[in-house]
Amino acid sequence: MQRPFRLLSLAAAALSLWFLFVDPATNLQSGGKALLSGPLNSYSAWAMGVLMGLALAWLATADWSKLSAWILLQRGRLGLLILGALLASLLYALR
């Protein structure tokens, strides 16, 4: 499970470096124009890329084999959490 997270963290680091060094005036065909509209947005995207890479590196160290046992122990709380999230999203949608 660590290999995909390592690959994703390297991709996040590469993307963050790309956002740091790209020219904001570059004409892109995709939705990247919003991220490159100014230098501040470029640096915030770089910071988000670094944070995403650190989060993926932290997730790679977790022991995922114990996750199913934890879910079985906490299934009542998780069910209530999911039900609460669904009801909150419904209330938010009806607002």
Biopython code that builds the backbone (N, CA, C, O; Angstrom):
import numpy as np
from Bio.PDB.StructureBuilder import StructureBuilder

atoms = [
    (1, "MET", "N", (0.818, -1.197, 0.000)),
    (1, "MET", "CA", (0.000, 0.000, 0.000)),
    (1, "MET", "C", (0.860, 1.257, 0.000)),
    (1, "MET", "O", (0.385, 2.347, -0.319)),
    (2, "GLN", "N", (2.139, 1.091, 0.364)),
    (2, "GLN", "CA", (2.988, 2.269, 0.439)),
    (2, "GLN", "C", (3.418, 2.771, -0.933)),
    (2, "GLN", "O", (3.678, 3.964, -1.092)),
    (3, "ARG", "N", (3.497, 1.898, -1.918)),
    (3, "ARG", "CA", (3.943, 2.334, -3.234)),
    (3, "ARG", "C", (3.004, 3.349, -3.879)),
    (3, "ARG", "O", (3.483, 4.346, -4.419)),
    (4, "PRO", "N", (1.671, 3.135, -3.846)),
    (4, "PRO", "CA", (0.797, 4.166, -4.432)),
    (4, "PRO", "C", (0.890, 5.501, -3.707)),
    (4, "PRO", "O", (0.836, 6.557, -4.338)),
    (5, "PHE", "N", (1.029, 5.459, -2.378)),
    (5, "PHE", "CA", (1.141, 6.718, -1.645)),
    (5, "PHE", "C", (2.462, 7.410, -1.927)),
    (5, "PHE", "O", (2.519, 8.638, -1.982)),
    (6, "ARG", "N", (3.519, 6.640, -2.105)),
    (6, "ARG", "CA", (4.795, 7.258, -2.473)),
    (6, "ARG", "C", (4.696, 7.917, -3.844)),
    (6, "ARG", "O", (5.196, 9.023, -4.051)),
    (7, "LEU", "N", (4.050, 7.228, -4.769)),
    (7, "LEU", "CA", (3.884, 7.784, -6.111)),
    (7, "LEU", "C", (3.026, 9.045, -6.071)),
    (7, "LEU", "O", (3.339, 10.033, -6.735)),
    (8, "LEU", "N", (1.943, 9.012, -5.293)),
    (8, "LEU", "CA", (1.082, 10.193, -5.188)),
    (8, "LEU", "C", (1.799, 11.356, -4.503)),
    (8, "LEU", "O", (1.605, 12.508, -4.888)),
    (9, "SER", "N", (2.620, 11.072, -3.498)),
    (9, "SER", "CA", (3.338, 12.158, -2.839)),
    (9, "SER", "C", (4.391, 12.766, -3.764)),
    (9, "SER", "O", (4.609, 13.977, -3.741)),
    (10, "LEU", "N", (5.046, 11.933, -4.581)),
    (10, "LEU", "CA", (5.992, 12.481, -5.560)),
    (10, "LEU", "C", (5.275, 13.305, -6.626)),
    (10, "LEU", "O", (5.777, 14.340, -7.063)),
    (11, "ALA", "N", (4.098, 12.838, -7.040)),
    (11, "ALA", "CA", (3.326, 13.604, -8.018)),
    (11, "ALA", "C", (2.878, 14.933, -7.426)),
    (11, "ALA", "O", (2.895, 15.954, -8.113)),
    (12, "ALA", "N", (2.477, 14.929, -6.158)),
    (12, "ALA", "CA", (2.070, 16.175, -5.504)),
    (12, "ALA", "C", (3.241, 17.137, -5.379)),
    (12, "ALA", "O", (3.077, 18.342, -5.569)),
    (13, "ALA", "N", (4.419, 16.619, -5.063)),
    (13, "ALA", "CA", (5.597, 17.478, -4.965)),
    (13, "ALA", "C", (5.965, 18.048, -6.331)),
    (13, "ALA", "O", (6.316, 19.222, -6.439)),
    (14, "ALA", "N", (5.886, 17.224, -7.371)),
    (14, "ALA", "CA", (6.200, 17.719, -8.718)),
    (14, "ALA", "C", (5.190, 18.777, -9.158)),
    (14, "ALA", "O", (5.565, 19.784, -9.758)),
    (15, "LEU", "N", (3.925, 18.551, -8.865)),
    (15, "LEU", "CA", (2.907, 19.539, -9.224)),
    (15, "LEU", "C", (3.097, 20.834, -8.457)),
    (15, "LEU", "O", (2.893, 21.918, -9.004)),
    (16, "SER", "N", (3.488, 20.729, -7.187)),
    (16, "SER", "CA", (3.714, 21.953, -6.414)),
    (16, "SER", "C", (4.904, 22.737, -6.959)),
    (16, "SER", "O", (4.860, 23.966, -7.015)),
    (17, "LEU", "N", (5.960, 22.042, -7.358)),
    (17, "LEU", "CA", (7.097, 22.746, -7.960)),
    (17, "LEU", "C", (6.722, 23.369, -9.300)),
    (17, "LEU", "O", (7.201, 24.450, -9.645)),
    (18, "TRP", "N", (5.862, 22.683, -10.056)),
    (18, "TRP", "CA", (5.406, 23.242, -11.326)),
    (18, "TRP", "C", (4.620, 24.527, -11.094)),
    (18, "TRP", "O", (4.799, 25.504, -11.821)),
    (19, "PHE", "N", (3.751, 24.531, -10.087)),
    (19, "PHE", "CA", (2.990, 25.737, -9.780)),
    (19, "PHE", "C", (3.879, 26.857, -9.268)),
    (19, "PHE", "O", (3.567, 28.034, -9.449)),
    (20, "LEU", "N", (4.980, 26.498, -8.631)),
    (20, "LEU", "CA", (5.883, 27.526, -8.115)),
    (20, "LEU", "C", (6.647, 28.214, -9.229)),
    (20, "LEU", "O", (6.845, 29.428, -9.185)),
    (21, "PHE", "N", (7.081, 27.454, -10.234)),
    (21, "PHE", "CA", (7.949, 28.023, -11.256)),
    (21, "PHE", "C", (7.252, 28.403, -12.553)),
    (21, "PHE", "O", (7.900, 28.948, -13.446)),
    (22, "VAL", "N", (5.959, 28.137, -12.691)),
    (22, "VAL", "CA", (5.282, 28.453, -13.941)),
    (22, "VAL", "C", (4.984, 29.959, -13.994)),
    (22, "VAL", "O", (4.771, 30.601, -12.966)),
    (23, "ASP", "N", (4.975, 30.488, -15.184)),
    (23, "ASP", "CA", (4.687, 31.901, -15.388)),
    (23, "ASP", "C", (3.190, 32.127, -15.266)),
    (23, "ASP", "O", (2.427, 31.438, -15.943)),
    (24, "PRO", "N", (2.726, 33.066, -14.429)),
    (24, "PRO", "CA", (1.288, 33.305, -14.292)),
    (24, "PRO", "C", (0.622, 33.766, -15.582)),
    (24, "PRO", "O", (-0.594, 33.631, -15.720)),
    (25, "ALA", "N", (1.371, 34.295, -16.512)),
    (25, "ALA", "CA", (0.779, 34.781, -17.756)),
    (25, "ALA", "C", (0.646, 33.677, -18.799)),
    (25, "ALA", "O", (0.239, 33.942, -19.930)),
    (26, "THR", "N", (0.983, 32.444, -18.433)),
    (26, "THR", "CA", (0.905, 31.337, -19.373)),
    (26, "THR", "C", (-0.539, 31.078, -19.758)),
    (26, "THR", "O", (-1.412, 31.025, -18.892)),
    (27, "ASN", "N", (-0.797, 30.918, -21.035)),
    (27, "ASN", "CA", (-2.139, 30.643, -21.507)),
    (27, "ASN", "C", (-2.357, 29.135, -21.507)),
    (27, "ASN", "O", (-1.763, 28.411, -22.307)),
    (28, "LEU", "N", (-3.214, 28.671, -20.602)),
    (28, "LEU", "CA", (-3.496, 27.244, -20.504)),
    (28, "LEU", "C", (-4.871, 26.948, -21.074)),
    (28, "LEU", "O", (-5.769, 27.786, -20.996)),
    (29, "GLN", "N", (-5.042, 25.785, -21.637)),
    (29, "GLN", "CA", (-6.320, 25.387, -22.211)),
    (29, "GLN", "C", (-7.274, 24.866, -21.147)),
    (29, "GLN", "O", (-8.488, 24.917, -21.343)),
    (30, "SER", "N", (-6.764, 24.367, -20.033)),
    (30, "SER", "CA", (-7.604, 23.733, -19.025)),
    (30, "SER", "C", (-8.015, 24.728, -17.956)),
    (30, "SER", "O", (-7.867, 25.938, -18.123)),
    (31, "GLY", "N", (-8.528, 24.204, -16.865)),
    (31, "GLY", "CA", (-9.004, 25.041, -15.776)),
    (31, "GLY", "C", (-7.907, 25.570, -14.891)),
    (31, "GLY", "O", (-8.208, 26.109, -13.826)),
    (32, "GLY", "N", (-6.657, 25.448, -15.267)),
    (32, "GLY", "CA", (-5.557, 25.940, -14.464)),
    (32, "GLY", "C", (-5.413, 27.444, -14.488)),
    (32, "GLY", "O", (-4.579, 27.996, -13.770)),
    (33, "LYS", "N", (-6.216, 28.127, -15.308)),
    (33, "LYS", "CA", (-6.108, 29.585, -15.394)),
    (33, "LYS", "C", (-6.442, 30.251, -14.073)),
    (33, "LYS", "O", (-5.851, 31.275, -13.730)),
    (34, "ALA", "N", (-7.374, 29.689, -13.330)),
    (34, "ALA", "CA", (-7.759, 30.291, -12.057)),
    (34, "ALA", "C", (-6.615, 30.203, -11.044)),
    (34, "ALA", "O", (-6.424, 31.116, -10.241)),
    (35, "LEU", "N", (-5.862, 29.117, -11.081)),
    (35, "LEU", "CA", (-4.747, 28.964, -10.157)),
    (35, "LEU", "C", (-3.583, 29.879, -10.516)),
    (35, "LEU", "O", (-2.803, 30.268, -9.646)),
    (36, "LEU", "N", (-3.467, 30.218, -11.783)),
    (36, "LEU", "CA", (-2.317, 30.994, -12.232)),
    (36, "LEU", "C", (-2.653, 32.453, -12.490)),
    (36, "LEU", "O", (-1.942, 33.129, -13.233)),
    (37, "SER", "N", (-3.728, 32.947, -11.885)),
    (37, "SER", "CA", (-4.128, 34.318, -12.180)),
    (37, "SER", "C", (-3.229, 35.339, -11.497)),
    (37, "SER", "O", (-3.269, 36.514, -11.864)),
    (38, "GLY", "N", (-2.440, 34.952, -10.543)),
    (38, "GLY", "CA", (-1.531, 35.884, -9.901)),
    (38, "GLY", "C", (-0.477, 35.155, -9.114)),
    (38, "GLY", "O", (-0.586, 33.950, -8.889)),
    (39, "PRO", "N", (0.559, 35.881, -8.687)),
    (39, "PRO", "CA", (1.640, 35.217, -7.961)),
    (39, "PRO", "C", (1.198, 34.659, -6.610)),
    (39, "PRO", "O", (1.702, 33.623, -6.175)),
    (40, "LEU", "N", (0.260, 35.336, -5.941)),
    (40, "LEU", "CA", (-0.201, 34.845, -4.648)),
    (40, "LEU", "C", (-0.904, 33.509, -4.806)),
    (40, "LEU", "O", (-0.714, 32.605, -3.992)),
    (41, "ASN", "N", (-1.712, 33.378, -5.846)),
    (41, "ASN", "CA", (-2.389, 32.110, -6.082)),
    (41, "ASN", "C", (-1.391, 31.020, -6.431)),
    (41, "ASN", "O", (-1.584, 29.856, -6.078)),
    (42, "SER", "N", (-0.335, 31.395, -7.120)),
    (42, "SER", "CA", (0.688, 30.412, -7.468)),
    (42, "SER", "C", (1.369, 29.877, -6.214)),
    (42, "SER", "O", (1.602, 28.674, -6.101)),
    (43, "TYR", "N", (1.688, 30.754, -5.280)),
    (43, "TYR", "CA", (2.342, 30.307, -4.060)),
    (43, "TYR", "C", (1.394, 29.540, -3.157)),
    (43, "TYR", "O", (1.824, 28.612, -2.472)),
    (44, "SER", "N", (0.123, 29.897, -3.134)),
    (44, "SER", "CA", (-0.822, 29.141, -2.311)),
    (44, "SER", "C", (-1.022, 27.750, -2.888)),
    (44, "SER", "O", (-1.183, 26.793, -2.130)),
    (45, "ALA", "N", (-1.015, 27.611, -4.211)),
    (45, "ALA", "CA", (-1.113, 26.286, -4.819)),
    (45, "ALA", "C", (0.136, 25.478, -4.505)),
    (45, "ALA", "O", (0.053, 24.269, -4.294)),
    (46, "TRP", "N", (1.283, 26.126, -4.473)),
    (46, "TRP", "CA", (2.509, 25.433, -4.118)),
    (46, "TRP", "C", (2.445, 24.932, -2.680)),
    (46, "TRP", "O", (2.836, 23.801, -2.392)),
    (47, "ALA", "N", (1.953, 25.774, -1.782)),
    (47, "ALA", "CA", (1.835, 25.382, -0.382)),
    (47, "ALA", "C", (0.840, 24.234, -0.217)),
    (47, "ALA", "O", (1.079, 23.320, 0.572)),
    (48, "MET", "N", (-0.260, 24.271, -0.944)),
    (48, "MET", "CA", (-1.231, 23.182, -0.878)),
    (48, "MET", "C", (-0.622, 21.889, -1.408)),
    (48, "MET", "O", (-0.907, 20.815, -0.879)),
    (49, "GLY", "N", (0.202, 21.972, -2.432)),
    (49, "GLY", "CA", (0.875, 20.789, -2.953)),
    (49, "GLY", "C", (1.835, 20.191, -1.952)),
    (49, "GLY", "O", (1.923, 18.971, -1.816)),
    (50, "VAL", "N", (2.550, 21.044, -1.254)),
    (50, "VAL", "CA", (3.471, 20.552, -0.228)),
    (50, "VAL", "C", (2.701, 19.900, 0.911)),
    (50, "VAL", "O", (3.088, 18.833, 1.387)),
    (51, "LEU", "N", (1.611, 20.532, 1.355)),
    (51, "LEU", "CA", (0.794, 19.946, 2.419)),
    (51, "LEU", "C", (0.175, 18.625, 1.987)),
    (51, "LEU", "O", (0.089, 17.689, 2.782)),
    (52, "MET", "N", (-0.258, 18.546, 0.734)),
    (52, "MET", "CA", (-0.829, 17.305, 0.242)),
    (52, "MET", "C", (0.244, 16.213, 0.200)),
    (52, "MET", "O", (-0.040, 15.064, 0.538)),
    (53, "GLY", "N", (1.436, 16.544, -0.197)),
    (53, "GLY", "CA", (2.516, 15.574, -0.206)),
    (53, "GLY", "C", (2.872, 15.092, 1.194)),
    (53, "GLY", "O", (3.138, 13.908, 1.399)),
    (54, "LEU", "N", (2.876, 16.009, 2.156)),
    (54, "LEU", "CA", (3.149, 15.607, 3.534)),
    (54, "LEU", "C", (2.038, 14.732, 4.088)),
    (54, "LEU", "O", (2.304, 13.769, 4.808)),
    (55, "ALA", "N", (0.787, 15.061, 3.754)),
    (55, "ALA", "CA", (-0.333, 14.241, 4.218)),
    (55, "ALA", "C", (-0.276, 12.845, 3.614)),
    (55, "ALA", "O", (-0.550, 11.864, 4.306)),
    (56, "LEU", "N", (0.071, 12.740, 2.342)),
    (56, "LEU", "CA", (0.192, 11.425, 1.714)),
    (56, "LEU", "C", (1.350, 10.632, 2.302)),
    (56, "LEU", "O", (1.253, 9.414, 2.452)),
    (57, "ALA", "N", (2.438, 11.305, 2.633)),
    (57, "ALA", "CA", (3.557, 10.611, 3.265)),
    (57, "ALA", "C", (3.169, 10.118, 4.654)),
    (57, "ALA", "O", (3.596, 9.041, 5.069)),
    (58, "TRP", "N", (2.368, 10.894, 5.372)),
    (58, "TRP", "CA", (1.895, 10.466, 6.686)),
    (58, "TRP", "C", (0.942, 9.282, 6.558)),
    (58, "TRP", "O", (1.002, 8.349, 7.359)),
    (59, "LEU", "N", (0.064, 9.313, 5.558)),
    (59, "LEU", "CA", (-0.860, 8.202, 5.354)),
    (59, "LEU", "C", (-0.143, 6.920, 4.955)),
    (59, "LEU", "O", (-0.629, 5.823, 5.231)),
    (60, "ALA", "N", (0.995, 7.050, 4.317)),
    (60, "ALA", "CA", (1.745, 5.865, 3.893)),
    (60, "ALA", "C", (2.326, 5.112, 5.083)),
    (60, "ALA", "O", (2.617, 3.921, 4.975)),
    (61, "THR", "N", (2.498, 5.788, 6.215)),
    (61, "THR", "CA", (3.063, 5.129, 7.384)),
    (61, "THR", "C", (2.009, 4.413, 8.218)),
    (61, "THR", "O", (2.365, 3.687, 9.146)),
    (62, "ALA", "N", (0.721, 4.591, 7.921)),
    (62, "ALA", "CA", (-0.345, 3.971, 8.714)),
    (62, "ALA", "C", (-0.398, 2.469, 8.459)),
    (62, "ALA", "O", (-0.065, 2.001, 7.369)),
    (63, "ASP", "N", (-0.815, 1.727, 9.467)),
    (63, "ASP", "CA", (-0.981, 0.284, 9.339)),
    (63, "ASP", "C", (-2.415, 0.016, 8.895)),
    (63, "ASP", "O", (-3.332, -0.001, 9.716)),
    (64, "TRP", "N", (-2.603, -0.192, 7.601)),
    (64, "TRP", "CA", (-3.948, -0.306, 7.038)),
    (64, "TRP", "C", (-4.564, -1.675, 7.283)),
    (64, "TRP", "O", (-5.758, -1.852, 7.040)),
    (65, "SER", "N", (-3.795, -2.646, 7.754)),
    (65, "SER", "CA", (-4.363, -3.966, 8.012)),
    (65, "SER", "C", (-5.275, -3.967, 9.233)),
    (65, "SER", "O", (-6.140, -4.835, 9.345)),
    (66, "LYS", "N", (-5.108, -3.034, 10.133)),
    (66, "LYS", "CA", (-5.939, -2.951, 11.333)),
    (66, "LYS", "C", (-7.179, -2.094, 11.131)),
    (66, "LYS", "O", (-7.978, -1.941, 12.055)),
    (67, "LEU", "N", (-7.355, -1.535, 9.945)),
    (67, "LEU", "CA", (-8.484, -0.643, 9.704)),
    (67, "LEU", "C", (-9.815, -1.378, 9.759)),
    (67, "LEU", "O", (-10.782, -0.843, 10.301)),
    (68, "SER", "N", (-9.895, -2.583, 9.216)),
    (68, "SER", "CA", (-11.161, -3.307, 9.209)),
    (68, "SER", "C", (-11.591, -3.677, 10.622)),
    (68, "SER", "O", (-12.784, -3.638, 10.923)),
    (69, "ALA", "N", (-10.658, -4.034, 11.496)),
    (69, "ALA", "CA", (-11.006, -4.338, 12.889)),
    (69, "ALA", "C", (-11.493, -3.085, 13.603)),
    (69, "ALA", "O", (-12.411, -3.165, 14.419)),
    (70, "TRP", "N", (-10.902, -1.935, 13.315)),
    (70, "TRP", "CA", (-11.327, -0.692, 13.940)),
    (70, "TRP", "C", (-12.728, -0.311, 13.474)),
    (70, "TRP", "O", (-13.543, 0.159, 14.269)),
    (71, "ILE", "N", (-13.008, -0.511, 12.192)),
    (71, "ILE", "CA", (-14.345, -0.193, 11.662)),
    (71, "ILE", "C", (-15.391, -1.085, 12.302)),
    (71, "ILE", "O", (-16.487, -0.621, 12.617)),
    (72, "LEU", "N", (-15.072, -2.365, 12.503)),
    (72, "LEU", "CA", (-16.021, -3.259, 13.163)),
    (72, "LEU", "C", (-16.287, -2.841, 14.599)),
    (72, "LEU", "O", (-17.417, -2.950, 15.077)),
    (73, "LEU", "N", (-15.264, -2.365, 15.292)),
    (73, "LEU", "CA", (-15.462, -1.899, 16.664)),
    (73, "LEU", "C", (-16.268, -0.615, 16.730)),
    (73, "LEU", "O", (-17.038, -0.414, 17.669)),
    (74, "GLN", "N", (-16.101, 0.252, 15.750)),
    (74, "GLN", "CA", (-16.720, 1.565, 15.782)),
    (74, "GLN", "C", (-17.911, 1.683, 14.835)),
    (74, "GLN", "O", (-18.305, 2.799, 14.495)),
    (75, "ARG", "N", (-18.488, 0.582, 14.405)),
    (75, "ARG", "CA", (-19.522, 0.650, 13.371)),
    (75, "ARG", "C", (-20.754, 1.429, 13.815)),
    (75, "ARG", "O", (-21.387, 2.077, 12.981)),
    (76, "GLY", "N", (-21.115, 1.392, 15.082)),
    (76, "GLY", "CA", (-22.264, 2.172, 15.558)),
    (76, "GLY", "C", (-22.005, 3.670, 15.458)),
    (76, "GLY", "O", (-22.853, 4.428, 14.986)),
    (77, "ARG", "N", (-20.840, 4.082, 15.900)),
    (77, "ARG", "CA", (-20.487, 5.505, 15.839)),
    (77, "ARG", "C", (-20.328, 5.970, 14.390)),
    (77, "ARG", "O", (-20.744, 7.072, 14.032)),
    (78, "LEU", "N", (-19.722, 5.117, 13.563)),
    (78, "LEU", "CA", (-19.548, 5.490, 12.158)),
    (78, "LEU", "C", (-20.897, 5.605, 11.450)),
    (78, "LEU", "O", (-21.091, 6.490, 10.617)),
    (79, "GLY", "N", (-21.825, 4.709, 11.782)),
    (79, "GLY", "CA", (-23.163, 4.791, 11.195)),
    (79, "GLY", "C", (-23.865, 6.078, 11.571)),
    (79, "GLY", "O", (-24.486, 6.725, 10.728)),
    (80, "LEU", "N", (-23.767, 6.454, 12.851)),
    (80, "LEU", "CA", (-24.377, 7.717, 13.282)),
    (80, "LEU", "C", (-23.689, 8.919, 12.638)),
    (80, "LEU", "O", (-24.343, 9.907, 12.305)),
    (81, "LEU", "N", (-22.380, 8.833, 12.465)),
    (81, "LEU", "CA", (-21.642, 9.922, 11.817)),
    (81, "LEU", "C", (-22.071, 10.077, 10.360)),
    (81, "LEU", "O", (-22.263, 11.195, 9.883)),
    (82, "ILE", "N", (-22.222, 8.963, 9.658)),
    (82, "ILE", "CA", (-22.653, 9.019, 8.258)),
    (82, "ILE", "C", (-24.083, 9.533, 8.153)),
    (82, "ILE", "O", (-24.392, 10.345, 7.281)),
    (83, "LEU", "N", (-24.961, 9.057, 9.048)),
    (83, "LEU", "CA", (-26.348, 9.538, 9.047)),
    (83, "LEU", "C", (-26.419, 11.030, 9.340)),
    (83, "LEU", "O", (-27.183, 11.755, 8.703)),
    (84, "GLY", "N", (-25.630, 11.487, 10.293)),
    (84, "GLY", "CA", (-25.584, 12.912, 10.605)),
    (84, "GLY", "C", (-25.065, 13.744, 9.442)),
    (84, "GLY", "O", (-25.574, 14.834, 9.177)),
    (85, "ALA", "N", (-24.059, 13.235, 8.752)),
    (85, "ALA", "CA", (-23.524, 13.962, 7.599)),
    (85, "ALA", "C", (-24.548, 14.033, 6.477)),
    (85, "ALA", "O", (-24.669, 15.065, 5.816)),
    (86, "LEU", "N", (-25.288, 12.952, 6.253)),
    (86, "LEU", "CA", (-26.324, 12.973, 5.217)),
    (86, "LEU", "C", (-27.438, 13.954, 5.558)),
    (86, "LEU", "O", (-27.900, 14.697, 4.692)),
    (87, "LEU", "N", (-27.871, 13.959, 6.819)),
    (87, "LEU", "CA", (-28.927, 14.889, 7.216)),
    (87, "LEU", "C", (-28.443, 16.337, 7.178)),
    (87, "LEU", "O", (-29.197, 17.234, 6.802)),
    (88, "ALA", "N", (-27.197, 16.566, 7.563)),
    (88, "ALA", "CA", (-26.653, 17.921, 7.501)),
    (88, "ALA", "C", (-26.549, 18.397, 6.060)),
    (88, "ALA", "O", (-26.824, 19.562, 5.770)),
    (89, "SER", "N", (-26.154, 17.504, 5.154)),
    (89, "SER", "CA", (-26.083, 17.903, 3.746)),
    (89, "SER", "C", (-27.472, 18.164, 3.184)),
    (89, "SER", "O", (-27.637, 19.044, 2.339)),
    (90, "LEU", "N", (-28.472, 17.414, 3.637)),
    (90, "LEU", "CA", (-29.845, 17.663, 3.206)),
    (90, "LEU", "C", (-30.335, 19.026, 3.705)),
    (90, "LEU", "O", (-30.952, 19.784, 2.956)),
    (91, "LEU", "N", (-30.056, 19.327, 4.969)),
    (91, "LEU", "CA", (-30.456, 20.637, 5.508)),
    (91, "LEU", "C", (-29.724, 21.769, 4.793)),
    (91, "LEU", "O", (-30.300, 22.829, 4.546)),
    (92, "TYR", "N", (-28.478, 21.545, 4.468)),
    (92, "TYR", "CA", (-27.700, 22.566, 3.759)),
    (92, "TYR", "C", (-28.238, 22.768, 2.334)),
    (92, "TYR", "O", (-28.268, 23.888, 1.825)),
    (93, "ALA", "N", (-28.658, 21.677, 1.709)),
    (93, "ALA", "CA", (-29.184, 21.774, 0.347)),
    (93, "ALA", "C", (-30.541, 22.480, 0.328)),
    (93, "ALA", "O", (-30.863, 23.168, -0.641)),
    (94, "LEU", "N", (-31.332, 22.319, 1.375)),
    (94, "LEU", "CA", (-32.654, 22.939, 1.438)),
    (94, "LEU", "C", (-32.586, 24.375, 1.935)),
    (94, "LEU", "O", (-33.607, 25.063, 1.943)),
    (95, "ARG", "N", (-31.463, 24.828, 2.332)),
    (95, "ARG", "CA", (-31.292, 26.189, 2.855)),
    (95, "ARG", "C", (-31.564, 27.152, 1.782)),
    (95, "ARG", "O", (-31.479, 28.360, 2.001)),
]
sb = StructureBuilder()
sb.init_structure("model")
sb.init_model(0)
sb.init_chain("A")
sb.init_seg("    ")
for serial, (resi, resn, name, xyz) in enumerate(atoms, 1):
    if name == "N":
        sb.init_residue(resn, " ", resi, " ")
    sb.init_atom(name, np.array(xyz, "f"), 0.0, 1.0, " ", f" {name:<3s}", serial, name[0])
structure = sb.get_structure()
